Amino acid sequence: MEPQQPTFDGPPLSLEEELAAAKAEPEPGPSIETINQSLKDGLNKCPKCGSTDVSLRGSTGNLVCHFCRNEWQEARVEEEFGLGEGIDQLEGTVIASGAKDILADAADMLTFKCEACGAEVVVDTAHALNARCHWCRHTLNVNQQIPNGAVPDAVLPFKLTKVEAVERIREFASKRRLFAHRQFKKEFVPENVLGVYLPYLVIDARAESQYWGKGEVQTRRWTEKQGDNNVTYYAADVYQLARQVSFTVDDLTIEGSAERAHFGPANTNNIINTILPFDTKNAVQWNASYLVGFTSEKRDVNVEGVKPVLEDQLLSIGRSEVSGSLGKFDRGVRWEQEKIDVAGSRWVSMYLPVWLYSYQQESNKLLHYIAVNARTGETMGSIPVSQPKLLLAASTVGTFLEGIAGAILVASA
């Protein structure tokens, strides 16, 4: 059997060739300006009556005026800025205005002049993106995209209500109560769940990945007796492999917070990734009123810092794409080298909604989370377990299995 021929020419590039290719890459593409111009004065008014007493109605995903009860929604960014188009034509790096680099010296404290009465109001963007004027009670919102990562391009509104999230969390914990630590069961108060908007970078990309390795095709299999044991042996033909695939990705989501992306020993926040995906196609143009009643975290990583994560995920997607052509290698494939070329990418900063319950275990100070995707209801988390209960369960199962094995031996004697 002849070795499988590569599907493209040439081995991986040398370091010098890589550097030369990098110099020849297209220049970064233009920025997409996503600021909501109609709200730039900080007053998010009801389009019907002009009131600024506005917040999100979770059951509908719409903004609601608390004065006249009018409901509306900002435009979807997919259509407003053409984010669902031209992925297969992307060149360079296109960064939306809310995803631009964060300035290290950007201030968190902003002073606004109330357009209603002229008073000055201070907003601490590290903790909130709106505040009430202490004179006229108008709500002032941060809508301009300040260079500290606090204001994204888009927001995906909450859809599940707190009551629905509490029920999901209660159901999740109830299924695990048998082995839960008794202190957790005693202190479990799912009503303490909080709604939080977490920062993500949502990426469209056009890429080509290449892979080099070896694949094995089994030619023979036999078994030999060695003492009391049977040992199975295989013979296989080994082939050099090369694969390449061009593909696009639409709305790939990567954490915009370094702390959330870090899976450290002191917390279990990596469970946020287990409640993906979000229906990011329904994200709307930024309006700080969507955050009323919820907390949020600022984005603290830049596009360049996230590119290695993107490339790693694209390589994984590429491996999945070429797997369909490897069926005849029944003894498996081992990739030894791989390469990714990102011809173009588009980056948008977005807030995604999560209902979050946290509990700190006193014995080891580990912080446990149960998270609910506030769009789909997907729920995942961790709870502290009782080690004695686990050991008892393990020993009980072991004793049970030993009993079954004994019964089988007696029956066969």
C-alpha positions in Angstrom: 0.0 0.0 0.0 1.4 3.4 -1.0 1.7 6.1 1.7 -1.1 8.7 1.6 0.0 11.7 -0.4 -0.1 15.1 1.3 -2.9 17.3 0.2 -0.7 20.4 0.0 2.9 21.2 -0.8 5.8 21.7 1.5 6.8 21.1 5.1 6.2 23.5 8.0 7.9 26.9 7.5 11.2 27.7 9.2 11.5 30.5 11.8 12.9 32.8 9.1 10.1 32.0 6.7 7.5 32.5 9.5 8.9 36.0 10.2 8.9 36.9 6.5 5.3 35.7 6.2 4.3 37.7 9.3 5.7 40.9 7.7 3.6 40.2 4.6 0.3 39.8 6.5 -2.4 42.3 5.7 -2.6 45.4 7.8 -5.3 45.5 10.5 -8.7 46.2 9.1 -10.8 49.2 9.9 -12.6 49.6 13.2 -16.4 49.3 13.5 -17.9 52.2 15.4 -20.7 50.7 17.6 -21.5 53.5 20.0 -25.2 54.2 20.3 -25.3 57.8 19.1 -28.9 58.4 20.2 -27.9 57.9 23.9 -24.6 59.8 24.0 -25.9 62.5 26.3 -26.3 59.9 29.1 -30.1 60.1 29.3 -31.7 56.9 28.2 -35.2 58.1 27.7 -38.4 56.2 27.0 -39.2 56.9 23.3 -42.9 57.4 24.2 -42.9 59.6 27.3 -39.3 60.7 27.8 -38.9 59.2 31.3 -35.4 57.9 32.3 -36.8 55.5 34.8 -36.0 52.5 32.6 -34.9 48.9 33.2 -35.0 45.4 31.7 -38.1 43.2 31.9 -36.5 39.8 32.1 -39.5 37.9 31.0 -39.5 39.6 27.6 -35.9 40.8 27.2 -37.2 44.3 26.5 -36.6 47.6 28.2 -39.6 48.9 30.1 -40.5 52.4 31.2 -41.7 52.4 34.8 -43.7 55.5 34.1 -45.9 54.7 31.1 -45.1 50.9 30.9 -43.9 51.2 27.3 -41.6 48.4 26.1 -39.0 48.4 23.4 -35.7 47.0 22.4 -32.5 48.3 20.9 -31.5 47.2 17.4 -29.8 43.8 17.1 -26.1 44.4 16.3 -26.1 41.5 13.8 -28.1 43.7 11.4 -27.2 47.1 12.7 -23.4 46.7 12.0 -23.5 43.8 9.5 -21.8 41.4 11.8 -23.3 38.3 10.2 -22.0 39.2 6.8 -18.7 38.8 4.9 -16.9 36.3 7.2 -15.5 34.5 4.2 -14.1 37.8 3.0 -12.4 39.0 6.2 -8.9 40.4 5.9 -6.6 41.4 8.8 -7.9 42.2 12.2 -11.2 44.2 12.4 -11.9 45.4 16.0 -15.2 47.0 17.0 -14.9 50.2 19.0 -15.9 48.6 22.3 -13.2 46.0 22.0 -10.3 48.4 21.5 -7.2 48.2 23.7 -7.8 49.1 27.4 -5.6 52.1 28.5 -3.7 51.3 31.7 -4.3 54.8 33.1 -8.0 55.1 32.1 -10.1 56.4 35.1 -13.0 54.5 36.6 -14.6 57.6 38.0 -16.6 59.7 35.5 -18.4 63.0 36.1 -21.6 63.7 34.1 -23.6 66.9 33.8 -27.3 66.1 34.1 -29.0 67.3 30.9 -32.2 67.7 32.9 -31.1 70.0 35.7 -27.4 70.8 35.2 -26.2 69.0 38.3 -22.9 67.1 38.2 -23.2 63.3 38.9 -20.3 61.0 39.5 -20.4 57.4 38.2 -17.9 54.8 39.4 -17.6 52.6 36.3 -15.8 49.9 38.3 -19.0 49.0 40.0 -21.9 50.4 38.0 -22.7 52.1 34.7 -25.6 54.3 35.8 -26.5 56.6 38.7 -29.4 58.8 39.7 -29.1 62.5 39.8 -29.5 63.6 43.4 -31.5 66.7 42.4 -34.0 65.7 39.7 -33.8 61.8 40.1 -33.1 61.3 36.4 -31.0 58.2 35.7 -27.7 59.0 34.0 -26.0 56.2 32.0 -22.5 55.6 30.7 -22.9 55.1 27.0 -19.7 56.4 25.5 -17.1 53.7 25.1 -14.5 54.8 27.6 -11.0 53.2 27.3 -11.2 51.2 30.6 -13.1 48.2 29.2 -16.3 49.0 31.0 -18.6 49.6 28.0 -18.9 46.8 25.4 -20.2 47.0 21.8 -23.3 44.9 22.6 -25.3 43.3 25.3 -27.3 40.1 25.3 -30.3 40.8 27.7 -31.4 38.5 30.5 -34.3 36.2 29.5 -34.8 33.9 32.5 -36.2 35.6 35.6 -34.7 35.3 39.0 -37.5 33.0 40.1 -36.8 30.7 37.1 -33.0 30.7 37.9 -33.6 29.9 41.6 -35.7 26.9 40.5 -32.9 25.7 38.2 -30.3 26.1 40.9 -32.5 24.4 43.5 -33.1 21.4 41.2 -29.4 21.2 40.4 -28.4 21.1 44.1 -31.2 18.7 45.0 -29.9 16.0 42.6 -26.5 16.2 44.5 -27.7 16.4 48.1 -26.9 12.8 48.9 -23.2 13.5 48.9 -23.3 17.2 49.7 -21.5 18.5 52.8 -23.9 19.0 55.6 -22.8 22.6 56.2 -23.7 23.3 52.5 -27.1 21.8 52.9 -27.7 23.8 56.1 -26.6 27.1 54.5 -28.0 26.6 51.0 -30.1 29.7 50.2 -30.6 29.8 46.4 -32.6 33.0 46.8 -29.2 34.7 47.2 -28.5 34.2 43.5 -27.2 37.3 41.6 -27.6 38.3 38.0 -24.3 39.3 36.4 -23.2 40.4 33.0 -19.9 38.8 32.2 -17.5 40.2 29.5 -16.8 38.2 26.4 -15.0 38.8 23.1 -17.2 37.4 20.3 -15.1 36.6 17.2 -15.7 35.8 13.5 -12.7 34.4 11.7 -11.5 33.0 8.4 -8.6 30.6 8.8 -6.6 27.7 7.3 -5.1 25.0 9.4 -2.4 22.4 8.5 -1.5 19.2 10.2 1.4 16.7 9.9 1.6 13.4 11.6 1.4 9.6 11.3 -1.6 7.2 10.8 -1.7 3.5 11.3 -3.7 0.8 9.5 -3.9 -2.5 11.2 -2.8 -5.5 9.0 -2.8 -8.3 11.6 -3.9 -9.1 15.1 -3.1 -12.2 17.2 -3.0 -13.5 20.8 -0.3 -15.4 22.6 -0.3 -17.2 25.9 2.2 -15.8 28.5 1.9 -17.8 31.7 -1.7 -17.4 32.9 -2.4 -14.4 30.7 -3.3 -13.9 27.1 -1.5 -11.0 25.4 -2.8 -9.5 22.2 -0.4 -8.1 19.5 -1.0 -5.9 16.5 0.8 -5.3 13.3 0.1 -2.1 11.3 1.4 -0.1 8.4 2.4 3.4 9.3 1.8 6.3 6.9 3.0 9.9 6.9 0.0 12.2 6.9 -0.6 15.8 5.9 -3.9 17.6 5.9 -5.1 21.1 5.5 -8.6 22.7 5.7 -9.9 26.2 5.2 -12.9 27.2 7.2 -14.8 30.1 8.9 -16.2 30.5 12.4 -19.1 32.6 13.4 -19.5 34.1 16.9 -16.8 32.2 18.7 -16.9 33.3 22.4 -13.8 33.8 24.6 -13.7 35.2 28.1 -12.9 38.9 28.3 -11.8 38.6 31.9 -8.4 37.2 32.9 -9.7 36.1 36.2 -12.6 34.1 34.7 -10.3 32.5 32.2 -7.9 31.4 34.9 -8.9 28.1 36.4 -7.1 28.5 39.7 -7.1 26.2 42.8 -9.1 28.7 44.9 -12.4 28.7 42.9 -14.5 26.7 40.4 -15.3 29.5 38.0 -14.5 27.4 35.0 -18.0 26.2 35.2 -19.0 29.3 33.3 -17.7 27.6 30.1 -20.0 24.6 30.7 -23.1 26.7 30.2 -22.2 27.8 26.7 -23.3 28.5 24.1 -25.3 31.8 24.3 -27.5 32.9 21.4 -25.2 35.8 20.6 -27.1 36.5 17.4 -29.8 38.1 19.5 -27.4 40.6 21.2 -28.5 44.2 20.9 -26.8 47.6 20.6 -25.4 48.9 23.9 -27.7 50.6 26.3 -26.7 50.9 29.9 -30.4 50.5 31.0 -30.1 46.8 30.4 -27.8 46.7 33.4 -30.2 48.3 35.9 -30.7 45.8 38.7 -27.7 43.6 37.7 -24.0 43.7 38.4 -21.3 43.5 35.7 -17.6 42.9 35.3 -15.3 44.9 33.2 -13.3 43.4 30.3 -9.6 43.5 31.3 -7.9 41.7 28.4 -7.0 43.1 24.9 -7.4 41.4 21.5 -3.7 40.7 21.2 -3.7 38.9 24.6 -6.6 36.7 23.5 -5.2 35.8 20.0 -3.3 32.7 21.3 -6.5 31.4 22.8 -8.3 32.0 19.5 -5.6 30.2 17.5 -5.7 27.2 19.9 -9.4 26.9 19.5 -9.2 27.3 15.7 -6.6 24.5 15.6 -9.1 22.3 17.5 -11.9 23.2 15.1 -9.6 22.3 12.2 -8.7 18.9 13.7 -12.4 18.2 13.9 -12.9 19.3 10.3 -10.2 16.9 8.9 -11.2 14.0 11.1 -13.8 12.8 8.5 -10.9 12.0 6.0 -9.1 9.7 8.5 -11.5 6.8 8.8 -9.3 4.2 7.2 -6.6 4.7 9.8 -8.2 2.2 12.2 -5.3 2.2 14.6 -5.4 6.0 15.0 -3.7 9.1 14.0 -1.0 11.0 15.9 -0.5 14.7 14.9 3.1 15.8 15.4 3.0 19.3 14.0 0.3 21.8 13.3 -0.1 25.3 12.0 -2.8 27.9 11.8 -3.1 30.9 9.5 -5.8 33.4 10.4 -6.4 35.4 7.2 -9.0 37.7 8.8 -10.9 38.1 12.1 -13.5 40.5 13.5 -13.7 41.2 17.3 -16.8 42.4 19.2 -17.0 43.0 22.9 -20.2 41.7 24.5 -21.9 41.3 27.9 -23.5 37.9 28.3 -26.0 37.2 31.1 -25.5 34.7 33.9 -27.4 33.9 37.1 -24.8 33.0 39.7 -24.9 31.4 43.2 -21.7 31.2 45.2 -20.7 29.3 48.3 -17.4 29.3 50.1 -16.4 26.1 51.8 -14.9 26.9 55.2 -12.7 23.8 55.5 -10.5 24.6 52.5 -11.7 28.1 51.5 -12.7 26.8 48.1 -15.3 29.0 46.4 -18.0 27.0 44.7 -20.3 28.3 42.0 -23.6 27.2 40.4 -24.3 29.1 37.2 -27.3 29.4 35.0 -27.2 30.6 31.4 -29.8 33.4 31.6 -30.9 32.8 28.0 -31.1 29.0 27.7 -31.4 27.9 31.3 -28.4 25.5 31.0 -27.2 25.0 34.6 -23.9 23.7 35.9 -21.8 24.1 39.0 -20.0 22.5 41.9 -21.0 21.8 45.5 -18.8 20.8 48.4 -19.0 17.0 49.1 -18.8 15.1 52.3 -15.7 12.8 52.1 -17.1 10.3 54.7 -20.2 9.9 52.6 -18.2 9.3 49.5 -15.9 6.7 51.3 -19.0 5.0 52.7 -20.6 4.8 49.3 -17.4 3.5 47.8 -17.0 0.8 50.4 -20.7 -0.2 50.1 -20.4 -0.6 46.4 -17.2 -2.6 46.8 -18.8 -4.9 49.3 -21.8 -5.3 47.1 -19.6 -6.2 44.1 -17.5 -8.7 46.2 -20.8 -10.3 47.3 -21.9 -10.7 43.6 -18.5 -12.2 42.7 -18.6 -14.6 45.6 -22.1 -15.7 44.6 -21.0 -16.4 41.0 -18.0 -18.4 42.2 -20.2 -20.5 44.5 -22.7 -21.1 41.7 -20.0 -22.2 39.3 -18.3 -24.5 41.8 
